[in-house]
Amino acid sequence: MRRDIFAAFLLITSLVIVRDVSANLLVNGGFEDPPQGPPLFATFNIPAGSTYITGWTVVQGNVDLTTTANYGPLTNTLDPASVQDIDLIGDTNGSGGVFGGLSQTFATVVGQQYLLTFDYSHNPGAFALNYAAQVTVADANNPSSTVYSAVVSQPFGPAPWVAFADTFTANSNSTVLSFIDTQGGFNGGIYLDDVSVVPVPEPSSVLLLLIGSVGCVLVRRNRHKATT
């Protein structure tokens, strides 16, 4: 029984090591900085060109940085520790009808595969038949060179948070990730939280960790036998 528990512990430890080695390449992926306090517990209509949201640039329209306890679909996202999130549409009346968008540029390795994850929902307080956003990953030096593209969407109504995950392969040493709202209300669109990009470990690296774990179990077992 103890050997089984120890083996399980080693397996979990090896997976944690893989996760830790693959730290999030994005800055402020959870939109927790800058922190929002009273009186509004939010910053509304952050305009195009702004870098107010640490690590991110508003690339079109305007966006809202809000606290999960006071605004948005639910009191929390899928991450119970989340305090803030993003509404990709601030107010189209102040942006000439243009929906909002964000981007961030980060370092990558050509040919390396990466895992992109984020949580999304929509703002139920702004009526629209549908809510949608374009997700794009491209060469930051040549944005027309796209390596990944997807659309996330939800119909108007209950606003559940959905976990998104997919992979892409970098074609440059500098990559840009962008979220552009394409459908929504005049003052509410797709909500985002917990955006992450991490390298996908090579199968050989994971295998080595698992082999190491099994080896430790066998050594421990042999030592136990030698002392009995």
N, C-alpha and C positions, 0 to 999 in steps of 0.2 A: 504494500500500500504506500509506504513512504517513498519507494523508488518511483512509483507511478506519479506521485505528487511532485517529486523532484523533476522527473522528466517533463511533466506539464509546465512546471515553472521555467525550465530551460527553454522550452519551445516558445512560451510567451515572451521570455526575455529576448530571444533571437528576433522575434517579430518587432518588438519594441525598438531594437537596435536598428533594424531596417527603416522603421518609421523616423527615428531620430536622425539617421544619416540623411534621409530625404526630407530635410527641413523645407518649409514653405519658401519658395523663391520670391514671393510677392511681399511687398511692404504693406502692413496695415490691411491684410486681407479681410479682416472682420469689421473694418470701418470704425474701430474703437477710438481713433485719434483724428482730430482733436475731440476731447470729451465734451458732451453737450449738457449744460446745466440750466438752472432757472434763468429767466422766467418761462421760456418756451420749450426747453429741453429738446431743441432742434435748431438747425440752421436751414432756412428755406431759400429756394431759388438761387442756388450757388451757380453763377453764370459760366458760360463757355470761356475757356482759357484759364479758369481758376485752378490753383493747386492747393486750395484750402484744406481739402481732405488729404491727409498725409499719404504720400506715395502715389496718389491718383491725380489725373488731370481731367477736368470736365471738357469734353471735346465738342459738344454741341448742345444747344438748348440750355436748360438748367436742371439741377437735381436737388433733392432734399436729403439732408443727413439727419436722421431722426433716432429717437430712443425707442427701443422695442416695448418698453412698459407704457408708453404714452401714445404711440402712433403705429400705423401699419396693420397688417393682417391679424396678428395674434399678439398676446402679451410677450411671447418669446418665439424665436426661430427654432430650428431643430437643435441648436446648440443652447442648452440651458444657461450657459455662461455668457451668452451674447447680451450686450447692452445697447448696441447701436446697429443700424442697418441703413440701406440706401433705397430711396424711391427714385427711379430713373426719370420720372417726369416731375418737375417742380411746379411750374405754371406756364403753360404755353402762351397765355396772354402776354407774358413778359418776354417771350422769346420769338415772337413773330410766327407762332404756330409750330415751331420746331420742337420735336421731342428731344429729351435729354440723352446724354451718353457719357461714359467714362472710359479711360484707358490707363494702362500702366505698362511701362517698358522694363524688361528684366533680362539678365544675362542667361544665355543658354549655350549648349554645345551642339554643333552641327551633327546631325545624325542621331542624337540622343532622343529617346522617347520620354515623354512627360505625361503625367496624370493631371488633368484639370478637374477640379471639383468646386462646386458652390451650391448654395441653397437659394431657391427663388420662390416667390409668391407674387401677389399683386395687391394694389391698394383698393380695397372694397369701397372706400368712401368717394371714389370718383367713377361715375357710371360710364361704362363703355361695353360694347358687346363682347369685345375680346381685348386681351392684353398680350403683348409679345415683345421680345427683344432679340436682336441679332447678336450672336456671340462670334467673335472673329479672332483668330490667332494668325499673325503675319510676321514677316521679316520687318523689323523696325527700320532698317535702312532702305527698304523698298516695300512699303505697305501694300502695294498691289500684288505682291507675292504671298498669297494666302496659303497657310499650311493646314488650317482648320476653320470650319464654319458650321454653325448650327443655329437653330431658332428655338427658343423656349417660349411657351405660350400657355395661357389659361383663359377660360371663358369667365364672364362676369358671374359673380355669385360667391359662395363660400371660398375662402382664400387659404387653402392648405399650403404649407411649406413643402417643397419638393426638393429632394437631393439629386443633383446632377453630377454625372461623372463620365469622362471620356478621355481618350488619349490623343496625343499629336506628336509628330516628330519634327524637331526644330531643323530649319534650313539656314540658320544664321546664328552668329554669336550674340545677337541682340534681337529680342522678340517682343512684340507688342500684343497685349491682350486688350480687347475692347468689348464693351457692352453698349449697344445702341438701341434705345427703345423705338419700336416701330408701330405699336398700337397701344392705345390707352385713352384715358380721359384727359380733359384739359389740365387737370392738376393731380393726376395720379397714374402711375404706370406699373411696370414690373419692379418688384422689390428684390434686392440682393443682400446676401450675407455670406460670411465664411468662404470667401474665394481663396482657392489654394492651387498652386502649381508645384509639383514635386517630381524629381526624376524617378522613372520607373527602374527599380534595381534589375541588374542583369540576372537571369536565372541562375547563373553560376555562383553569384554572390549569395543569393538566398540559400542555394544548396550547400555552400560551404558553411554557412551559419548553422543549418540543420545538422550537417555531419558533425560539426563541432559539438553541438548539443548532445547528440547520440553518443559521441565519444566520451564526453564527460560522464554520462550515465553509466557506460560500460566500465570506466575506470573506477567509479564509485562502487559499482557492484562487485568488482574483483577485489577491491580493498576490503569490502565488507566480508566477502567469503574468506579472505586471508586471515581475518581476525576472529573467525568463528570456528 
